[in-house]
Each structure stands twice: as C-alpha cells, then as structure tokens.
Amino acid sequence: MVKGRILGLGMDYSPTSKAALRWAIDNLIQSADHLILIHVRSAKSDSDQKKLWGDSGSPLIPLEELRHTTVSKQYGLNPDAEVLDLLDTVSRTKGVKVTCKVYWGDPREKLCDAVDDLKLNSLLVGSRGLGTLKRVLLGSVSNYVVMNATCPVTVIKGTQGSKP
C-alpha cells in the first residue's frame, strides 16, 4: 500500500479557511493522503473536552464522527454542510483519509504545535487579509505560522468581500 502525506489544514469555517480547503483539494491533495482539519478553540473555553484533552488536544476525530452533531458539539465545533460535502467528496474520489483534531489556546502556537504533534508534511492556512495596521495590532496567525512552523506552510488568500 502506498503511504500518502499527512497534510494539516487550519479550519475555523471562515471564508478563507474554506478557500484553503478548496485550493488544497484542487491543487495539492493526492490519492492516499491523510488530511487533518485542525481546529483551535479559545483557551477560555470551559468544556468537558477541554478539561480532558486541553494539554494534548483531542484524539483524532474521523470524518464519520465529525458529521454527527453530538460529537461536533462536544468539541464546540459547528461544521457546515459545504465543508462536510467537500470532505466527503475528496474522501470518496481520491481515497483521502480525513480526520479532525481540536486544540485549545492561541491559534499561532497551537498550529505550530500541531505540525510536530501530528508529524505533518505540510500545513495550509487561510489568510484573513488584514490591512497593515490591523496586522500590526492584532498579529497575523499566518505570518507567525510561516515563520515558526517546522514544515512547509501554504497560505491561501481569499478575496476581500466576496466568496473566495
């Protein structure tokens, strides 16, 4: 059996993270790859799952379980139909294994931690397209990840004000 790559994708269901998923499906993902959606929830979350998995992140959640509302809600996720349809399609048509992992904390740090934790070959993130001033004041997750991750990082820029 051919072993594929392990690809991580930062997912928050924003237009730019959906654009990153679509781009990955069209341009990067190959047969036998493993795609891991990486969700980073607020460190202030007081969920039972955070208490149980807060330090290491959740176990890998298979796509079949992510579809179940009860499982998604346990982790504070709200996957939308468009993302689930895209994931179902790539799983069926390309034979891609799709899972999800949830971390709690600062997205910049947790995405970088995920690279080593999950032994990712590559990480994809969407860019919110902040202007220069907002980027300086708020910091850019994608810039931080590009500078600090120990694997190649692809930043997908969505178009401002329209569906990417």
Rosetta blueprint (number, residue, H / E / L):
1 M L
2 V L
3 K L
4 G L
5 R L
6 I E
7 L E
8 G E
9 L E
10 G E
11 M L
12 D L
13 Y L
14 S L
15 P H
16 T H
17 S H
18 K H
19 A H
20 A H
21 L H
22 R H
23 W H
24 A H
25 I H
26 D H
27 N H
28 L L
29 I L
30 Q L
31 S L
32 A L
33 D L
34 H E
35 L E
36 I E
37 L E
38 I E
39 H E
40 V E
41 R E
42 S L
43 A L
44 K L
45 S L
46 D L
47 S L
48 D H
49 Q H
50 K H
51 K H
52 L H
53 W H
54 G L
55 D L
56 S L
57 G L
58 S L
59 P L
60 L L
61 I E
62 P E
63 L H
64 E H
65 E H
66 L H
67 R L
68 H L
69 T H
70 T H
71 V H
72 S H
73 K H
74 Q H
75 Y L
76 G L
77 L L
78 N L
79 P L
80 D L
81 A H
82 E H
83 V H
84 L H
85 D H
86 L H
87 L H
88 D H
89 T H
90 V H
91 S H
92 R H
93 T H
94 K H
95 G L
96 V L
97 K E
98 V E
99 T E
100 C E
101 K E
102 V E
103 Y E
104 W E
105 G L
106 D L
107 P H
108 R H
109 E H
110 K H
111 L H
112 C H
113 D H
114 A H
115 V H
116 D H
117 D H
118 L L
119 K L
120 L L
121 N L
122 S E
123 L E
124 L E
125 V E
126 G E
127 S E
128 R L
129 G L
130 L L
131 G L
132 T H
133 L H
134 K H
135 R H
136 V H
137 L H
138 L H
139 G L
140 S L
141 V H
142 S H
143 N H
144 Y H
145 V H
146 V H
147 M H
148 N H
149 A L
150 T L
151 C L
152 P L
153 V E
154 T E
155 V E
156 I E
157 K E
158 G L
159 T L
160 Q L
161 G L
162 S L
163 K L
164 P L
